[in-house]
Amino acid sequence: MDTRQGQGRADGGPRTRVCVVGASGKLGRYMVQHALDRDYEVVGVCREKSVGKLAEFADRITVVAGPTDDREVIGRAVAGCDAVLTVLVPWGVHGYSSGTAQAVLDLAPEGARLVFSCGWHITRDGRDVYSRGFRASVRVVSVLARLVRAIDIDDQVEACRRIFDSDARWTVVRGSDLEEGEGEGLPVWSRHVGDPVLASNITRRTDFALFMVEAVTDDALVHEAPAIVGCRTPSALAHARPPRPHGSQETR
């Protein structure tokens, strides 16, 4: 099912067209709002039963309903898009994350910015340093979730492996623990978990979404897997470098 609305711009100029895959979730809805705040044309993908969660945007976005790992659904949704923002949710044990990622990689227009979300547990080069407690919590969640066939963290790892191997213009944003609340600003990022700047391990969910949308126009993030933390957290304030001209902050 497609729910389509007119998307003309008052001055007749071209608008950036972005697709949010997983638009009905908490992170997805924040991304939709941040994209609309930038006057982007927005296409949202979500499961049929979740379309109602996008009711507040009904007259401002296009909704393509269906499973996000359905190639036909993704193909329709990403057509003509300048960027695709994808929430990599490891639902079930049937390759949902990897199927979603592969569909986006294969079907997004050539040259489109592809921005994916995941957690700190994903590592690109094996140089991330995790605490014993963090590793233990990931193992427990993974085992328990697979026992009840709820989520498959290993499939999210596989999804990111495929992304990292791709020549597309991708960014994988790795989020810390999340909390609700008013936005504090663009999160601070580092290439590796274990950097002292990330020690607070908390980010406002709306700011995570802000970082995802900001990545659309930040070419410095192409082929990067930034691990992020809230810009007002104690560790960010103690260790972050001054903001770069584009707005995000990076530590090496």
Summary of the structure (lengths in Angstrom):
residues: 252
radius of gyration: 17.5
end to end distance: 44.7
largest distance: 55.4
contacts: 842
relative contact order: 0.13
helix: 38%
strand: 21%
